[in-house]
Amino acid sequence: MAILQASENRVFKFLQVNLGRVCSRDEIAQALWGQGWTQKYSDWMIDTLVYRLRHKIPANYAIKTCRNQGYALNKKGYQLEGSDPSSSVLKPVPGIQATEQYLNYMNNPANIRQGLTDLFKAAAGFKKYCRGRLLVINSYSFDNVDAVKAWPGEVVFIHHDERALDLHRRRAEELGLKHVSVCYDDIRQSRLADKTFNLVINDFRLNFNLTHRQNQQMMAQTRRVLKPGGAVLLSVVYGQRKRWFEGAEHLPRPCFPKSDYEKLFKNAGFKIVQEFDREEGERWAKTIAVKTGWEPTFTRYLLK
């Protein structure tokens, strides 16, 4: 990539964080000029910067103009469906939103978390699936980037929470990881291209959905973006019936019965290859404070 001027770099990084999403001129202006953007605003300057970026950014990126709306940065392999990005602008689906307290807990190394490092340790017997293009759904911990430092292929972290995207982007830059990128996307109504990932990781993200319908959307879209022969590593908290649980992160989330999740996977076209780490889930259940007086547990699955 050609050397970018400071102003060009700010705009490019902003578009990268919002990869695939249409960014308005006002949003770009705020990223470029900060708090004083209204006094410094210039359509000519924004157009000039975008023109220069188009000639400097790597060939696998493209900046598309969305008439009367703004610009969208796309990348080969997980582009928007259709030719017009403005037709696929995300409309957020209701669900559990992370609080600042939750974010602070998940990004404090002193706290006990169930992150990708734990998942890879538990899934040590499935190394043959840990290759190729990896999609990580809705991670909230920057140190999950550390877990994929040696991943033999491209890694894409997606999220519809820009706070999480910024955490992951900054960590990837700190570690100099060229094979790791972030993308603004909601897997429940994903705009990722069909059949583009060898492995998809969904680590407790089903527990951020409020309804069974949202779980169905998440699994259907996961199936769509998975390559033939690909696999899914998935962790889920479950209970005897639909209940709310609250772990050490102090964020209430719903869980469904185990049988509901397994039926969900089957109806989405997946086969459960193996269930694992259930004993660890039972130990975890005994360590968390649950206000409702019952103990949920978790398990992990390898799906194909």
N, C-alpha and C positions, 0 to 999 in steps of 0.2 A: 504494500500500500504506500502511496506517495505521502510525503510529510504533510501533516495538516497544521494549519495555523490554529492558534488558541481558540478563536471563535468557531472555526470549522470543527475542531475536536469536540467542543461543548455540544454543538448541534448533533454531530454524529453519535456521540455517546447517548444523548437523549433519545434519538431515534432507535438506537440499539436496545436500550432498556424497554422501549415500547414496540419492539419488533413485530411487524404485522398489523399494528393498530394505526388507524388514521389519526395523525397529530395535527391539531389546528394551528394556525399561524400564531394565535395568542399563546398557546403552550410552548411553541418553538421560541417565541420572543422572550418568554419568562426564563426558559433554559439558557438563552443567549445573554440576556441583559440583567437578569435577577430582579430585585425589588423595584428598580427604576425603569422597568421595561416599557411602561406606558409613555414615559417621556422620551425614550429612545427609539420607540417603535418605528420601523421602516419596512414597508413591503418590498421596496427595491433591494434593501440589504438582505432580507430573508431569501428572496428569489436568487440573488447573486450567490449567497452561500450554498444554496441547494444546487445551483448550476455547477459551482466549483467542486462540491462533494461528488457529484455524479461522475466527474472526470478523475477523481482521486481514490475513491473507495475500491476495495477488492472486486474483482469481476463477478464473484458469486453473490454480491449484493446488488440490489436495484432500488432506486427511490422512485416511487410512482406518485404522480400528481392526481389528487382527487378533487375535481372541480368544485369550487365553492366550499371545500371542507378542509383541505390541507395536504399533507404529504404522508406517505406510508413507506417504511423501509421493509423490504422483503429479502429473504435469503433462500437460495436454492435448496430444495429438500423439505422445507416446511412453509411453503408459500400459502397465501390465501386461496381459498377455493374460488374459482371464477376469475375473470380478467379485471374486474373493477373492485378494488379494495373497499370502496365506500359502501358496497352492497353487503359486506360481511362484517361490519363493525360490531364488536362484541356488545351484547346487552347482558350485564351481569345477572347470573342466576342466584336467587336467594340461597343463603347457607350460613354456616357459622363463620363469623369474621374474627380474625385474630385480634386480641387486645394488645396494648402496649406492654402490659404485664406478661402476657404470653410470649411476645417477641423477646422481651428482655430475658425471660427464663430460658427460652430455647437457644439463645445466643450467648449464654454464660457458661463457659467450659466447666465451672465448678459444680454445675447442676447435673443430675442424672437424667439423661435423655435417651430415648430409643431412636437413634438416627441410622444413617446408612452404614456407618461403621459396624454397628451391631447387626444390621441386616446381612451384610456381607460375611461376617463371622458365622452367623447362623446358617447361611446358605453356602458354606464352604464346599459342600458336596455337589454343588450345581455349577461349578466353574465353567463347564462347557457352554453354558448359556451367557456367561459374562464376557461378551465380546460384541463387536460391531457397534452400530449406532444405538445409544442409550437415551431414553426419554425418562426424566424424573419429574413426577407430577407434584406440584404444589409444596415443595420443600420450604420450610421456614427457618432452617438453621444454616448459617454461612459455612459451618464446618463440614456440611455434607459435600461441599466442593472438595475439601481435603480428601474425602473418601474415594474420589474418582481421579486423583492425580495421575495414577498409572493406568487408567482405563485405555484399552487398546482400540480406540475408535473415537468418534465424535460423541460428545455428551451435551444434551440440551435440557436445561431446567426451564419448565414453563410455570406460569402463575398468572392469576388475574389480580394479585395484590402487588402493587409496584414497590412497596417497602421490601418485600421478599426478593423481588427481582434485583433491586439495588444492592442488597446484602450479598447476593450470589455473584453479581457482576463485579463488585469491588473485590471480593475474595479471589475470583478467578484472575483479576488483574494483578493483585498482590503476589500471587503464586506464579504468574506468567504462563498460565495454562491456555494455550492457543486452541486446544481441542474442546474447550468448554465455552458454551454461550448460553444466553438467556433469551426467552421469548415470551411476550405478553399473549397469553392464551388461556381460555377456560376449557378444560378437557370435556366438560359436559356439553359444550356446543363448539367443539374444536374446529379450527380452520387449518390444522396441519394437513399435509398432503397424505393421501392414502399409502399404506404399505411402505413406510419409510424408516421404521425402527425395528431393530433386532430384539431389544429387550425394553420393557416398560416397567418402571418401579412406581408402585402406588403404596407408599408407606403410611398407613393409617388415614389416608385422605378420604376414604369412604365415610369416616366418622365426622367429617365436616359437612356432610349433606344432611338436610333436614328431613327429606322424604325418600321413600323407596324409589319414586320416579326419578329423582336426581341420581340415585345410585345406578339405575338402569341406563340413564344417559351417559354416565361416566364409563361404564363397562362397554357399552355399544361403541362409543367413540374410541376407546382403547383398542378394541378389536379392529376397528377400521384402519388405524394408523400402524398396526403391527404387520411386519413382513410375514409371508408364509414360512412356517417353521419357527417363528419367533416365540418368545415366552414373556410371562408377566410374573414378577415377584411382588407379592401383595401381603400387607399386614393389616389386620383388622381387630378392633376391640368388639366383643360381643357379650350378650347377657342372655337371661332366660326369656325375656320378651323385650319389646322396645322400651328402653330406659335412657336416662341421662346419667353420664358419669363425669366426674371431675377429678383429674389427677393432680400431681404436684404443680402442674402449670397453671392451675386455677382458671381453667377455661371449660365451662360445661359443654359437652358434646353428646349427641345421641348415638346409641348403638342398637342393633337389631339382634334377634336370635341367630345363632350360628347356622341353623338350617336355612334361614332366609338368605344369608350371604351365599351359601353353597348353591342354592337354587338360582340365585342371581347370576352366578358365574356360568352355570349350565345353560340358562336361557340366553345368555349373551354369546354362546357358541364356544365356551371354554371347557376344557377338561382339567380336572384337578390331578396333576401328576403326583404331587406329594404335599402333605401337610407337615409342618415342622415348627420347632421352637415353642411348642405348646407348654412344656414344663416351665420354661422361662416366663411365659405369660402368667402361669399360675403363681409363680414366685412374685412377679410384679404386682399382681392383684393384692397380695398380702401387705405390700409396702405403701399403698396409696391411701389417702384419707378420703373416704366417700361419704358425703353428707347423708345420702339416702339410706345408709346402713347395709348396703349389699356390695358385693365385690365382683365387678366385671373381670374378664380376663381377655388375653389376646392370643392370637395364633397367626402363623404365616403360611402362605400357600405359594406353590409354584404352579402356574397355569399355562396351558398350551392350547 
